[in-house]
Amino acid sequence: MRLWRAFVGVLVAAALPVIADVGIGSAVAQERNARVEFSRGQSSTTIRGSIRGYDGINYRVNVRGGQRLAVTMDSSNGSNYFNILGPDGGEALFNGSISGNFADVIVPASGDYVVQVYLMRNAARRNEQARFTLRIEVTGGRPIAPPSPDFADGLSGGPDFFQVAGISRGDALNIRTRPSAQSPIVTRVVNGEILRNGGCRMTGQTRWCRVSRPDGSDAGWAAGRFLIEASN
């Protein structure tokens, strides 16, 4: 009888399907889902959370076609990233492990977009924890032409000077050593400050601009979405 039960057990085990790890750029085994809602009159929200190991969180936000979906994330763990998935899933519109933790995407169609927060496999295997701050913003009501991917100097490709705009109250814009959200910070500037334009370029789907103070100091790269043409 024992031999027969063991034989049956082998047959049942052989018939069970193998569940593969299918996380995009990550090893997400258990995913939590959360709906993102904005307060009345607001177009952005800041979320603070944490994940550990193979756990992940999917933040769903409804966006209309042609609107701009901007997402930034600061984390205690350098292996903590996010992806942006479209309403139909499939290939990620933005892959944080490649492009960094700053996304600025013009969405092609209306629907629920997913901001998928996860740990890379190297950190997940060690059951590491990440505490993160995620800022999600949706702006614009009609299609906006994306900026040119070509590098342009300040004279022929844009204004000579930018003005910092769109930063949340009490926050500041990071100027970094390279066009990447993972690069060291050179300095931080607030709304209204004037910066010299040294040219912009695309890194993935994010527009970065090389800037400096009017006297040429503190040169580095800033997220282009927070820069507008200076009025004078």
N, C-alpha and C positions, 0 to 999 in steps of 0.2 A: 504493500500500500504506500509506504513512504517513497519507494522508487517511482511509483506511478504519479504521485503528487509532484515530485521533483521534475518529472518529465513534462507534465502539464504546465508547471511554472515556467520552464524553458520556452515552451511554445508560446505562451502568453507574452513573455518578455520580448520574444522575437517579433511579435506582431505589433508591438507598440511603436508609434511613429517617433522619429528623432526630431526634437524641437530645436531649430537653428537660431542662432543669435543674428537678428536682422537690423540692429540699430545702425543708423547712418552715421558713420564716422565714430561710433561709440559702441559700447557693449551694454545697451539698455535692456535689462531683464524685467524690471518692474517699473511701469510708468504710471504716474499719477496725472490726472487731467484736471485743469482748472480753467474756468471762463474768465477772460479779462473784460472788465467793464470800466468805463470812464465816468467820473463824477460829472454832473450836469455842468455844461459850459467848459469842460476840460477836454483836451485832446491827447493827454498823456497820463501815465500812471507809473509809480515806482513800486516795485515788488521786492521784498526781502525774504529770502528763503534759504534752504540748505538741502543738500543731497548727500548720499553716502554710497560708496561702492557702485553696484550696477543699477541702482535706482535712478530714475529720471523723472522730469516733470514736463508735461505738455501744456503750454499756455495757449489757449485758443482765443483769437481776436478777430472780429468781423471787420473786413476792409472792403471798400468799393473799388472796382476797377479804375485804375488811373490815380488812385491815392498813393501817398508816400508812407511806407511803413518803416520807421526807424527804430532800431533796437540797440541799446548799449548795455554792457554788463561788466561789473567789477566783481572779482572773486578772490577769495583767500587761497585758492588752489590754482596753480598755473596750468593744470590739465582740465580745467572746467571750461566748457564752451557751449555755444548754442547753435542750432540750425534753424532755418526757416523753411517750412514745407507749405506747399500750395494746397488749395481745397481738395484736389484730387490725389494728394500724396505724391508718389513718384520721386523723381530726383529733386534734391534740395535746391531752393532758389538761392540760398546762402548757406555756406558751410564754414562755421566758425573756426574749425581746426586748420583751415587753409587761409582764411581771410582775416582772422582776428575777431575780437569781441565788439565790433562796431559794424552794424549793417544799416544801409540806407537804400531801400528797394522801392521802385515804382511797380505796384502789383498789376499784373496783366488782366485780371478778371475779379469779379466780386465773389465773396465767399468767406469761409472761416480759414484763416491762416494759422499755422501752428508754430510757435516758438518752442523748440525742443531743447531743454537744458539737460546736459549730461556730463559725465566724466569720461575721459579717454580710457581705453582698456588698461594701460599701464597703471593708472591710479585706481581704477575700479577693482582690478585684481588684488590690490593691496588694501581694499576696503577703506580707502581714504575718504575724508569728508570735505565738502566745499560749502562755504557760506558765501552767498552771492547777493548782489543788488542788481536788479534788472529794471531798466527803464524802457517802456514801450510807448511809442508816440505814433499817431496816425494824423496826417495833415493833407490838405488839398482836396478839391472836389472835382477836378477834371484832369485829364491826362497832362503830364508834364514831361517835356522832352528831356531825356537824360543828358548830362554834360558830355562833351566830347572826350574820348579817351586819350587824345593826344596831349603831350606835354606842351604847355604854352607859357611864354614869358609874360611878365607883368605889363609890357607895353602893347603887344599885339593880341594877346589872348584873354584880356580882362582888365579890370581897373588897376590903377597903380596902387591903390590902398583899399583894404577891407575894413569893415567895422564888425566887431563881434556882436552877435544878436541871437536870441532864441534860447539862451541859457536859463535854466530854472533859477528862481530866487534863492540866494544863498549858495549857489553852485558856481563853478568856474570851468572854462574850457582848457583842456590839457594841450600844451604844445609839446610834441614828442620828437625824438631824435630821428625817427624814420616814419614813413607812412604806414604805420601799423599800430593797432590798439595795444599791442604787447610791448612796444618799445618804451625805453625810459622817458620820463617826463623832464623836459627842459625847464619849463615854467608854466604858470597858469594865469589866464587872463579872464576878465569879466565883461559883461555886456557893456557896449559903448566904447571899448578900447579900440584904437586904430592900429592896424598892422600893415606892413608893406607886403605886397603881393609878389612872390617869387615864382609863381606858376603852379598849375594844378594838374593832377593826373588821376587816373582810376587805378585802384588796387582791388581786384575783384569787382564788386558792385558798389564800392565805397569811393567817394571823391575826396582826395586829400590835397591840401594846398600848402606849399612851402611859404612860410611867413617869417617876419621878423618885426621887431619894434621899429618905429620910424628912424631911429639912430643906427639901425643895423644890428642891434644886440638881440640875444635870445632867439636866434634863428632855429627853426624846426618845422615840423609838420602839424597841421591842424585839420580837423574834420571840416570839409567844405560846407556842410549843411548849416554850420553856425556862423558863416561869413557872408556878409552882404556888401555891396559897393558902398564905400564911404561917401557921405554927402558932400564933403569938401576936401 
